[in-house]
Amino acid sequence: MYLNSIKPASGSKKKKIRVGRGIGSGSGKTCGRGHKGQNSRAGGFHKVGFEGGQMPIQRRLPKRGFTNIHRHKCLQLRTSEIDKLDEIEITVPNLKKYNFISRKVTKVRVYKSGPCTKQLNIRNIVLSKGAKELIELAGGKIN
């Protein structure tokens, strides 16, 4: 193999369309731009959001509300997922320690879905009514 014999794979390189090269080329005369109008002319462009002089939608709509990018990240967990943990003490830092939840999560909510057989001690975690009953039925404590 020599450097002068290397070629790209067939079909990987497309030929550039040469516009304005006569009627037989398929893109002569108007060069694929159609007849008349802004986009048929050289330099005919408009800025993003331009609606032909009509008041653009981003200016028609009122500025309302605010989204805080630093808002608390809340995560929902099932009772069956918590039951799989080896830890009996369930807190947000413990869940982070075992890589059970992301480090960005600040609040955790547990809802009833699946069994819960262990006697868990849950602290600083929001529980649904069903999850609370299930954990207390298994002999767990909720602080």
N, C-alpha and C positions, 0 to 999 in steps of 0.2 A: 504494500500500500504506500502510495506517495501523496504528498500534499496536493499536487496538481490533479489528482484523480478523485479527490473527495467532493461529493455533491450532496445537496440536501435531499431529503426523502421526496419522492414524487408526490405532488399535490400539496406540499407544505408551503411552497412559495407561489403566490398569485401574481399575475402580471398586472401592472398598473394600468387602469383604464385611461386611454388617451382620448380626451374629449375634444370635440371641434375639429375632427379630421375627415369631414365629408360625410355624405348621406349613407354611403356603404358601410361605415363603421358602426352604425346603430346608435351612436351618440354624437351626431354632427349637428350643425346649425344651432339649436338651442342648448346643446350640450347636457341634456338631461335635467334642465332647470324649468322646463315648461314654458308657457307664453306669458309675458308681462308679469307684473307684480313685484313686490319688494324683494323676494328671494331670487328673482331671475336676474337682478342687477348686481353689478359689482359693488361691494360695500353695503349691500342690503342685509342688515341684521338688526335685531332689537335685543334689549337687555332682558335678562331673566325676569319673568313676572310681568312683562309689558303686555297690555291687553288692548293695544290699538288706540290708546288715548283714554279708554274707559278707566275709571278708578280701580286699580288692582285690588284683588281680594285681600291681600295682606294689609292693605290700607283701609279697606271697607270694614273689616271686622274689628271689633273693639279689643283693646288689650285688657285681658282679664286674668286674674288669678296669679298664682306663684307656686312653683314646684321647688321645694328645697332638695338639693342634691345630697345633702347630708342627713336626710331623714332616717329614722330608725328602720333597720331591716328586720322584718319579722318573719320567722320561719315556722311552718306547721309540721308537726310530727305525729305519727300514729302511735297508739299504745303498743302495738305489736313491735314497732321499731325500737322503742325504749326497752321493751322486755328482752331484746337480744343483747343489750349491753351487759358487760360483766360487772359494771359498777352498780352499787346499791344507792349511793348518794347521787342524785340527778340534779345538777345545776348547769347553768349556761357555760361557765368555765370548764367543767368536767366534760361536757359534750364537745367543746372545742379541743380539749386535750386529746381526746380519742379520735379527732378528725371526723366527728359525726356531723358537725355543722361547720360552715365557713367562719373565718375569723371576723368577717364583716357583720355577721348577725349579732344583734343586741337583744332581741326579744324572741322567745320561743313559746309557741302555743301547742298544746297536746290535745288531740281529739280522739274519741273512741273509734277504733278500727282494729279489730283483731284482739286476741287474748292478752291478758296481763297476769302472769302467775307469780311473779316475784314480789317480795315485800320491799317496795321502793320508798326512799325518803326523798321527796321532791321539794326543792326550794327555789323561789323566785322564778317560777314558770307558770304561765297561765294555763288553766285546764278547762276543758269543756265540761258540762254537767255530767255527761255520760262517762267521760274519762275519769272524772273525780270519783264517781260511784264505783267504777271498775277497780281503781287502785286501792280505794279504801276497803273494798270487798276482799281483795287479795291480802290485806293486812298492812298496806303501806301507809305512810304518813305524809301529810301535805302541810308545808309551812308557808 
